[in-house]
Every structure is written in C-alpha cells, then in structure tokens.
Amino acid sequence: MQQRIRSAFATLIGATMLGGLLAACGKPADTPEAATLVVRNATVWTGDPNNPWAEAIASRGEQIVAVGTHADVEPLINESTEVINADGALLVPGFIDTHVHFADGGSSLASVQLRDAQTAEEFTRRIGEFAKTVRPGEWLLDGNWDHENWGGELPTREWIDAVTPDNPVWLFRLDGHMALANSLALKLAGVDADTPDIDGGTIVRDAAGYPTGILKDNAMPLVMAAVPAPGNELMDRQIEAAMQYVAAHGVTTVHDMASWTSLASYRRLQAAGKLKTRVYSVVPLSDWAQLRDEVAKNGRGDDWLRIGGLKGFMDGSLGSHTAAMLEPFTNAPEERGFLINTLDDMRQWVSDADDAGLQIMVHAIGDSAIRDLLDIYLDLTDEKGPRDRRLRIEHSQHIHPDDLPRYAAQDIIASMQPYHAIDDGRWAEKVIGAERSATTYAFRSLLDSDAHLAFGSDWPVAPAEPLLGIYAAVTRQTLDGANPDGWTPAQKITVEEALRAYTSEAAYSSFEEDRKGTLAPGMLADFVLIDKNLTVIPPEEIRSAKVLRTVVGGKTVYQRP
C-alpha cells in the first residue's frame, strides 16, 4: 500500500516537473509557434513562379511564415493571432513605387489643385480662390497644372497677378520641368529683363524681353532660391501625409528621388517609430562623394530606410519641349530639346559613383538623351568590367527603335511610369508624330527583349496609385477617351506582367528581391488586399478596383472604411 502511494506520488511529481519544463520551454517540439497575423479565404497571387497561387498567408512579426492552403496556416493560429477573412479578395505583394518625390507629394496634397483645370479661366479662378485662404506673404506652391488641358497655351504672370497681389506664386507644371511665377515672385527672386539666359534651361520672355513668368529646367532655381525652405516640423508633416496617401493605395515601399533634407526627415520619423512606408532614399548624383562617406560611416540602412542610390538628369520633359530628341519636335521644327548636364559631367559623375559602389539612376526621356546615357553606361562597363550594378534609366519614355535591344543587352533597368502613357498620349503625337510614338512607353517591346521593367508613378507628377498604373499599362486608354483600343496598342502588357513590374521587378531594381516583391516564407510581410481579382476582370474595370487593406511588416497601415 505504501509502495503504491509512493509510486503515485512520484508520478504526480514527475508530471508536475514535466509540465513546468514544457511551460518554461514553450510548446512541444512538434507544435509550431503561433503566427501573429493570418489572412484566410483570399485569392493570393504570390508573384512566385514556383507557387503562383494560394488561399492563405501567415506572418509572425515582420516576416511571412506560411503561404498556402487553409490547412497550412491552421496550426499557426491561437488565441492571440489576428485572423482576417478576406472573403475571396485578391491578395498581392505590397506595391513598390520606384520613382516618387515624396515630400513634394505630401506638400501637393495641401496646395491649390490645378491638374484638372480645363480652361485658362478656371486655372486663374482656382489660384485666386486658394490665395484667399492663406496669409499675406505666404508662397503659393506646387499646383501641378497642365496647359494641354486648354489647348497648349502657356500661362503667364499676367493671368494671375491680379488675383495674387499679396502672395508670391511658384506653381509647377505637372511634369516638374517648368513652373509659373507671378510678378511678386519674380521681384523677390530678382529675375527681370536683364537676367541672363541659363544653359540647360529657358526663361520664357515676351516680345519686349521681359520674363513671362515661365521658367524651364535649369532656369527654375533662379526663383526656387527665393522660396523659403520648410522647417523640420513642416517637412515631417509632409512626409507623414505622403505615407498616409500611398498606404491608401497599396504602396508599401517608395524609392524617393529627393534630397538630404528628406533623408534627415526619414531618420527623425524612424527614430520616433513613425515610419509606416519603407523608403529607399535617393540623393543627387553630383553628391556621390558625400553619399560614399555616409555609407562608409553609417551603412546602407535596414528594411525600413535604405540609402545607396544616386539620381541624375540627362534632359527635361516632352510636355515642356525640353526632352533631348534626335530629330526636331513635330510642332516646333526649330527645337529638339536640350541636355540639362553636359556629357562630360555625366560621364565623370557616373564613373566616380560606380567606383564608390553606389547605385546609379539617371532621368532620360528623349531618344537622344536615352542614347547618350546608354553610351555612357556601355563605356562604364567596358572600362571597368562586369559586376552587379543594376544601372537604371528613369522614365525611358521615347526610345529610338534601334536602342530598344540595348536595355537587355547592357542589363539596364527601365524604371518607367505607366500612367504617363495615358496622360501624355492625349497630345504626344502632335509633338513627336506617329512614327516616334510607336516606341513611346514601349513596355511590350522591352519585355519581349527580356529587359528588366520596374514601375512607379513619378508622384506628384502622376498619382501614386498602382491600380491606375496597372490599368494604364494593360489598356493604354488615354484619359480623354480618344483611344478606346489603346494608344499604341502594340505596347500593351498583361496584368501579371504589370503586377511583377510593381513588385518583384521593382524589388530587383533596388537589390531587395530577397526581402520583398514576392510572398513566400522568410519574406517581409508586406501585402495588399484588393476588392477585385485584377487577373480575371475586364481590363477596363481595373481602374475601379479598390484597395481594402495595406499591411507593412505584418501590421495594417490602411483599412478601407
């Protein structure tokens, strides 16, 4: 009897010790650790060619731990797991916008809205009404007007002087390559009839030689120098507003073509735990030595904030007649645009930046600028030998047919913005004619040649809304409704090709394809829920699709009401 009591007591003590040991060590070895977030009943497009479709996804912290069936994620759910029923919605990797001007975009959200002003009268009226809402002396900035909306006549200071007597005005055309100043702004900047012309820029003048208020490209800093720089607090607010905007449209990472001021703001926000968009912060190409030293001192950053990229300029824009073209403009036979920087400067900056191991991204829009840049990149690799540089040409809009195969042959990334095709397509043929338009925004030709194609928006030049970008790439239906079958329809691509350009290819363009751009275990838990399956609905319906939820690092940063 006593032996049975001692045996039972020993069993009880052993079980208690085992239970305590298990409690101390966690769950049994064959029980997986719970996920923090699970999304079930979704139509998951993973972007992974080996596992393209799934119905559920699970993440733990910032990383994905499972992508597959409901049965695959069920063991990862416990009472602390957030479980989302997607109700069949499309789930895709978080969109990566490879070309934005983030602080400018944040600022534009609170500025006078001129993008859709359809007449000169409406343009003037909106500026006057907005001027009444600000303090005397405060600058009116941004605007993003488009003179093509009212037939192509450029605005002048005389259009707006009477409605802005107490406020200096400096309003950009939507492409950012020319802007309008009123007389007060010109006076504060010291720009008058005696101001000399600028290489790589234009001061538009009236018949008497006095500036009309329009300045293009390298002439623009003459007025910009008079605009007060935003303080730290305002800069941070602009970035925060930008993050809220892009989150609502499914963007989880941006490549910001900006400045050291923006980088400082990102660092302040990161230190305060306020970043909710991942950022690749890119600085001017001419600052390559400063960036080299910064990387040597502090490294290239982390999953939230990265550095190491440099942005340069070859030319201007088509809409401003400042894109460098091989042949004259169809509607201005005496003009063919110009280079903003000399070829000697560009060659030296590219060579020095490459020696420093930094990534190079250069704006080139006209076919002449693109050819010159391709030559610079070719000389670089011939001289210094092959390595994984991931050289980028930003915009790549008007490529000469002979140069299309060079992107793949030279391993150049075409960083493009598809919304521009349905915007510029309203008027581009009158500027460059039908023949050159055939290889404008040549998405299909580039993909067929096996080139890398990464998509972005150029916000605030165009909306930072990937669903609109996908719609543009797939349909090429211009905003004016004049091209129901698509403008240059031979350059259309498929929905999945457009999705890849916004996800895996965009990640590749910043050396991050091992962390983002596809949905697989070990990748960052950045993804988007969309109310319609973009891959099966009629292409025309893509523009009406809505983002339901945006998740960054396993946390919801936007949920549609």
C-alpha positions in Angstrom: 0.0 0.0 0.0 2.8 2.4 1.0 4.6 1.4 -2.2 1.6 2.3 -4.4 1.3 5.7 -2.6 5.0 6.4 -3.1 4.7 5.4 -6.8 1.6 7.6 -7.3 3.3 10.5 -5.6 6.4 10.1 -7.8 4.3 10.0 -10.9 2.5 13.2 -9.8 5.8 15.0 -9.0 7.2 13.9 -12.4 4.2 15.1 -14.3 4.3 18.4 -12.5 8.0 18.8 -13.3 7.4 17.9 -16.9 4.6 20.3 -17.2 6.7 23.0 -15.7 9.6 22.2 -18.0 7.2 22.4 -21.0 5.8 25.6 -19.8 9.3 27.0 -19.4 10.4 25.9 -22.9 7.2 26.8 -24.7 5.1 24.3 -26.7 6.2 20.8 -27.5 8.7 20.5 -30.3 6.1 19.3 -32.9 3.8 22.3 -32.2 4.7 25.3 -34.4 5.0 28.8 -32.9 1.8 30.8 -33.5 1.5 33.4 -36.2 0.7 37.0 -35.2 -1.4 37.5 -38.4 -3.3 35.1 -40.7 -5.3 36.0 -43.8 -7.6 33.3 -44.9 -10.1 32.8 -47.7 -8.1 35.0 -50.1 -7.1 34.7 -53.7 -3.4 35.1 -53.2 -1.2 36.0 -56.2 2.3 35.4 -54.7 4.5 36.6 -57.6 6.5 33.4 -57.0 6.6 31.5 -60.3 7.1 28.2 -58.4 4.0 28.8 -56.3 1.9 31.4 -58.0 -1.5 31.0 -56.3 -2.6 30.3 -52.7 -5.6 30.8 -50.4 -4.0 31.9 -47.1 -0.9 33.6 -45.7 0.5 33.8 -42.2 3.1 36.1 -40.7 5.0 36.3 -37.4 6.2 39.8 -36.6 7.5 41.4 -39.8 8.1 38.1 -41.7 5.9 35.7 -43.6 6.0 32.2 -42.2 3.5 30.4 -44.4 1.8 30.8 -47.8 -0.5 28.0 -49.0 -3.8 26.4 -48.1 -6.1 26.9 -45.1 -4.6 23.6 -43.7 -1.1 25.1 -43.9 -1.9 28.1 -41.7 -4.5 26.5 -39.3 -1.8 25.1 -36.9 -0.3 28.6 -36.6 -3.4 30.1 -35.1 -4.0 30.6 -31.4 -6.0 32.9 -29.2 -3.5 35.8 -29.8 -3.4 35.5 -33.6 -5.2 38.2 -35.6 -7.2 36.4 -38.2 -8.6 38.2 -41.3 -11.3 36.7 -43.5 -10.5 38.1 -47.0 -13.9 36.9 -48.3 -12.2 36.0 -51.7 -10.4 39.3 -52.2 -7.2 39.4 -54.2 -4.1 39.5 -52.1 -0.8 40.6 -53.8 2.7 41.6 -52.6 2.9 45.2 -51.4 3.3 47.6 -54.3 6.7 49.2 -54.7 6.7 52.7 -56.3 10.2 53.0 -57.8 10.0 56.7 -58.5 8.4 59.4 -56.3 9.2 62.8 -55.0 7.7 62.1 -51.6 7.9 65.4 -49.7 6.7 67.3 -52.8 3.8 64.9 -53.0 2.9 65.4 -49.3 3.1 69.2 -49.9 0.9 69.0 -53.0 -1.9 67.4 -51.0 -2.4 70.7 -49.3 -1.8 73.0 -52.2 -4.0 74.5 -54.9 -5.2 71.7 -57.1 -4.7 72.6 -60.8 -4.1 69.2 -62.5 -7.7 69.0 -63.9 -8.2 72.8 -64.6 -9.7 72.6 -68.1 -9.6 76.3 -69.1 -7.3 79.3 -68.6 -10.2 81.0 -66.7 -10.6 78.0 -64.4 -6.8 78.0 -63.8 -6.9 81.6 -62.7 -10.0 81.3 -60.7 -8.7 78.4 -58.6 -5.5 80.2 -57.8 -7.4 83.3 -56.8 -9.7 81.3 -54.5 -6.8 79.5 -52.9 -4.9 82.7 -52.3 -7.8 83.9 -50.1 -7.2 81.0 -47.8 -3.6 81.8 -46.9 -1.8 84.5 -45.1 -0.4 87.5 -47.0 3.2 86.9 -47.9 2.8 83.1 -47.9 4.1 81.4 -51.0 1.6 79.5 -53.2 3.5 76.4 -54.4 3.1 73.1 -56.3 -0.2 73.2 -58.3 0.7 70.7 -61.0 -1.1 72.4 -63.9 -1.3 71.1 -67.4 -1.6 73.6 -70.2 -2.5 70.9 -72.7 -6.0 70.9 -71.0 -6.8 74.2 -72.6 -5.1 73.7 -75.9 -1.4 74.2 -75.1 -1.1 78.0 -74.5 1.4 78.6 -71.7 0.2 80.7 -68.7 1.8 83.9 -67.9 2.2 86.1 -64.8 -0.4 88.4 -66.2 -3.0 85.6 -65.8 -2.6 85.5 -62.0 -1.1 88.8 -60.8 -4.5 90.4 -60.2 -5.7 87.5 -58.0 -2.5 87.1 -56.0 -1.4 90.7 -55.2 -0.1 89.8 -51.7 1.3 86.3 -52.3 4.3 85.2 -54.3 3.4 82.3 -56.6 5.6 79.5 -57.9 3.4 76.8 -59.4 4.8 73.7 -61.3 3.6 72.2 -64.4 2.7 68.6 -63.6 6.0 67.2 -65.0 8.1 69.4 -62.8 10.2 70.7 -65.7 8.7 74.2 -65.8 6.9 76.5 -63.4 5.0 79.8 -63.4 5.9 82.7 -61.2 3.8 85.8 -60.6 5.3 89.3 -60.7 5.8 89.4 -57.0 7.8 86.1 -57.0 10.0 87.3 -59.9 10.7 90.5 -58.0 11.6 88.6 -54.8 13.9 86.4 -56.9 15.5 89.3 -58.7 14.5 87.9 -62.1 13.9 90.6 -64.8 14.7 91.6 -68.3 18.4 91.8 -67.5 18.6 88.3 -66.1 20.9 86.3 -68.5 19.8 83.1 -70.1 20.8 79.8 -68.5 22.5 76.8 -70.1 20.2 73.8 -69.9 17.2 75.9 -69.1 14.8 78.6 -70.5 13.5 81.9 -69.3 10.4 82.4 -71.5 10.2 86.1 -72.4 7.6 88.4 -74.0 8.3 90.5 -77.1 10.0 93.2 -75.0 12.3 90.6 -73.5 10.7 90.6 -70.0 10.1 87.2 -68.4 6.5 86.0 -68.8 6.8 84.0 -65.5 7.5 80.6 -67.1 10.9 79.2 -66.3 12.1 75.8 -67.5 14.6 73.2 -66.1 18.0 74.8 -65.2 16.4 78.3 -65.1 13.9 77.3 -62.4 16.4 77.6 -59.5 16.5 81.3 -60.1 13.1 81.5 -58.4 13.3 78.4 -56.3 16.2 80.1 -54.4 13.8 82.7 -53.1 11.3 80.1 -51.8 11.7 79.6 -48.0 12.8 76.0 -47.1 10.3 74.1 -45.0 11.4 73.6 -41.4 11.8 70.2 -39.8 8.3 70.1 -38.4 6.7 71.0 -41.8 8.9 68.6 -43.6 8.0 65.7 -41.3 4.3 66.6 -41.6 4.6 66.4 -45.4 6.2 63.0 -45.3 3.6 61.7 -42.9 0.8 63.0 -45.2 2.5 61.3 -48.1 2.7 58.0 -46.2 -1.0 58.1 -45.4 -1.8 58.7 -49.0 0.3 55.9 -50.5 -0.8 53.4 -47.9 -4.4 54.0 -49.0 -3.3 52.9 -52.5 -1.4 49.8 -51.5 2.1 51.2 -51.7 4.4 49.7 -49.1 7.8 50.9 -50.4 8.9 54.0 -52.2 12.1 54.9 -54.0 12.2 58.7 -53.2 14.1 60.8 -55.7 14.8 63.5 -53.2 17.4 65.2 -51.1 19.5 65.1 -47.9 16.7 67.1 -46.3 14.2 64.3 -47.0 16.7 61.7 -45.6 17.0 63.7 -42.4 13.2 63.7 -42.1 13.0 59.9 -42.6 15.6 59.4 -39.9 13.7 61.6 -37.4 10.5 59.7 -38.2 12.1 56.3 -37.9 13.6 57.3 -34.5 10.2 58.2 -33.4 8.7 55.0 -34.6 6.5 56.8 -37.2 7.6 55.3 -40.5 4.9 53.2 -42.0 6.2 53.2 -45.6 9.6 51.6 -46.4 11.9 54.0 -48.1 14.9 53.9 -50.4 16.1 57.5 -50.0 18.0 58.6 -53.2 20.1 61.7 -53.3 21.6 63.8 -56.2 24.2 62.1 -58.4 26.6 65.1 -58.1 26.7 64.3 -54.3 28.2 60.9 -54.9 31.2 61.7 -52.6 29.0 62.7 -49.7 26.9 59.6 -50.1 30.0 57.4 -50.3 31.2 58.8 -47.0 27.7 58.5 -45.4 27.5 54.8 -46.4 31.0 54.2 -45.0 30.1 55.8 -41.7 26.6 54.5 -41.2 26.0 51.7 -43.6 23.2 51.3 -46.1 20.3 51.1 -43.6 17.7 48.5 -42.9 14.4 47.1 -44.1 12.7 50.4 -43.3 15.1 53.0 -44.5 17.9 52.4 -47.1 20.4 54.6 -48.8 23.0 53.9 -51.5 21.2 55.3 -54.6 22.0 58.4 -56.7 19.7 60.2 -59.1 20.9 62.3 -62.1 19.4 64.2 -65.0 20.1 64.0 -68.7 17.2 66.1 -70.1 13.8 67.6 -69.3 10.4 66.5 -70.4 8.3 66.2 -73.6 5.5 68.4 -72.4 7.9 71.2 -71.7 9.8 70.8 -75.0 12.9 70.2 -73.0 13.4 66.4 -73.7 16.5 65.9 -75.8 15.4 64.4 -79.1 17.4 63.2 -82.1 15.1 65.0 -84.5 13.1 68.3 -84.0 9.7 68.4 -82.5 6.9 67.9 -85.0 5.1 71.0 -83.8 8.2 73.1 -83.2 10.7 72.3 -86.1 13.3 74.7 -84.7 13.5 72.9 -81.4 14.8 69.5 -80.3 15.2 70.0 -76.5 18.5 70.0 -74.7 20.7 68.3 -72.1 20.5 69.6 -68.6 24.0 68.5 -67.7 27.0 68.2 -70.0 28.0 64.7 -71.2 31.5 65.2 -69.7 29.9 65.9 -66.2 27.6 62.9 -66.5 30.5 60.6 -67.5 32.6 61.8 -64.6 29.8 61.5 -62.0 28.8 58.1 -63.2 32.4 56.8 -63.2 33.1 58.2 -59.7 29.8 56.9 -58.3 30.5 53.5 -59.7 33.9 53.5 -58.2 32.2 54.2 -54.8 29.9 51.1 -55.3 26.7 53.2 -55.4 23.6 52.5 -57.5 23.1 55.0 -60.4 19.7 56.1 -61.6 19.5 58.8 -64.3 16.5 60.6 -65.8 16.4 60.3 -69.6 13.2 61.0 -71.6 14.1 62.0 -75.2 15.6 59.5 -77.6 18.8 61.4 -77.9 19.2 61.6 -74.1 18.5 57.9 -73.8 21.1 57.0 -76.5 23.7 59.2 -74.8 23.1 57.6 -71.5 23.2 54.1 -72.9 26.5 55.0 -74.4 27.8 56.3 -71.0 26.7 53.1 -69.3 28.3 51.0 -72.0 31.6 52.8 -71.7 31.5 52.3 -68.0 31.0 48.6 -68.1 33.6 48.2 -70.9 36.1 50.1 -69.0 35.6 48.6 -65.5 34.3 45.2 -66.3 31.1 43.4 -65.3 29.5 43.4 -61.9 26.0 43.6 -60.5 25.4 47.3 -60.9 21.7 47.4 -61.7 22.0 50.6 -63.6 18.7 52.3 -64.1 17.3 54.7 -66.7 14.4 56.7 -65.1 11.4 57.3 -67.4 12.9 55.8 -70.6 9.9 57.3 -72.4 10.8 57.9 -76.0 13.3 55.2 -77.1 14.6 55.0 -80.6 13.8 51.6 -82.1 17.5 50.9 -82.6 18.1 51.3 -78.9 15.3 49.1 -77.6 17.5 45.9 -77.6 20.3 47.7 -75.7 18.4 47.6 -72.4 18.6 43.8 -72.2 22.0 43.5 -73.9 23.5 46.0 -71.4 21.4 44.7 -68.4 19.8 48.1 -67.9 16.7 48.5 -65.8 13.9 50.5 -67.4 12.3 52.4 -64.5 9.0 53.7 -66.0 5.7 55.2 -65.0 2.8 53.7 -66.9 0.2 56.4 -66.0 2.2 58.9 -68.1 1.3 56.9 -71.2 -2.4 57.5 -70.8 -1.8 61.1 -69.8 0.8 62.2 -72.4 -0.9 60.0 -75.0 -3.6 62.7 -75.3 -1.2 65.1 -77.1 2.2 63.4 -77.6 1.7 62.6 -81.3 1.4 66.3 -82.2 4.8 66.8 -80.5 6.7 63.9 -81.9 4.5 62.4 -84.6 3.1 58.9 -85.1 6.3 57.2 -86.1 8.2 58.1 -83.0 5.1 57.4 -80.8 5.3 53.7 -81.8 8.1 53.2 -79.4 7.0 55.6 -76.7 6.4 53.9 -73.3 7.4 50.7 -75.0 6.5 48.3 -72.3 5.8 45.3 -74.6 9.0 45.8 -76.7 11.2 46.0 -73.6 9.7 42.9 -72.0 9.9 40.9 -75.3 13.6 41.8 -75.4 14.0 40.4 -71.8 14.8 43.7 -70.3 14.0 44.4 -66.6 10.9 46.7 -66.3 10.1 48.4 -63.0 7.1 50.6 -62.5 6.5 53.7 -60.4 4.4 56.9 -60.5 6.7 60.0 -60.5 4.2 61.4 -57.9 3.2 64.2 -57.7 3.6 64.4 -61.4 1.2 61.5 -61.6 -1.0 59.8 -58.9 0.9 57.3 -56.7 -1.8 54.7 -57.4 -0.5 51.4 -58.7 -4.0 50.2 -59.7 -4.2 53.2 -62.1 -0.7 52.3 -63.3 -1.7 48.7 -64.0 -4.8 49.9 -65.8 -2.7 52.2 -67.9 -0.1 49.5 -68.8 -2.8 47.0 -69.7 -5.3 49.2 -71.6 -3.3 52.3 -72.7 -6.7 54.0 -72.9 -5.9 57.8 -72.8 -7.6 60.0 -70.2 -9.6 61.8 -72.8 -11.3 58.7 -74.1 -9.9 59.2 -77.6 -8.2 55.8 -77.8 -10.6 53.1 -76.7 -8.4 50.4 -78.1 -5.3 51.9 -76.6 -2.7 54.5 -77.7 0.0 52.5 -79.5 -1.8 49.3 -78.5 1.1 47.1 -79.6 2.8 48.2 -76.4 0.1 46.8 -74.0 1.2 44.2 -71.4 -0.7 41.7 -69.3 -2.0 42.2 -65.8 0.5 39.8 -64.3 3.4 41.5 -66.2 2.3 44.8 -64.7 2.0 43.3 -61.2 5.5 42.0 -61.5 6.8 45.4 -62.6 5.3 46.9 -59.4 6.5 44.1 -57.1 9.3 41.6 -57.8 11.0 43.6 -60.6 10.7 46.8 -58.5 12.3 45.0 -55.6 15.1 43.8 -58.0 15.7 47.4 -59.0 16.9 48.2 -55.5 18.7 44.9 -54.7 15.9 43.8 -52.4 14.4 40.8 -54.3 15.4 38.5 -51.4 13.3 40.5 -48.9 10.2 41.9 -50.8 8.3 41.7 -54.0 7.0 38.1 -53.7 5.1 36.3 -51.0 7.0 33.3 -49.5 8.2 32.2 -46.1 11.1 34.4 -44.9 10.0 37.5 -47.0 8.7 40.7 -45.4 5.0 40.6 -44.6 4.1 43.5 -46.9 0.9 42.8 -48.9 -2.3 44.4 -50.2 -5.9 43.2 -50.3 -7.9 44.4 -53.4 -11.6 44.0 -53.9 -11.4 42.6 -57.4 -9.3 39.9 -59.0 -7.3 42.0 -61.5 -6.3 39.0 -63.4 -9.8 37.9 -64.5 -11.9 41.1 -64.7 -12.2 43.0 -67.9 -9.2 45.3 -68.2 -11.4 48.4 -68.3 -12.6 47.6 -64.7 -9.1 47.7 -63.2 -9.4 51.5 -62.6 -12.4 51.0 -60.4 -10.8 48.4 -58.2 -10.2 49.4 -54.6 -7.5 48.7 -52.0 -9.2 47.1 -49.0 -6.2 46.8 -46.7 -2.5 47.5 -46.8 -0.1 45.6 -44.5 3.5 46.5 -43.9 5.7 44.3 -41.7 2.7 42.3 -40.6 0.8 45.4 -39.4 -2.2 47.1 -41.0 -1.4 50.6 -42.0 -4.5 51.2 -44.0 -8.0 49.7 -43.9 -10.8 50.9 -46.2 -13.8 52.1 -44.1 
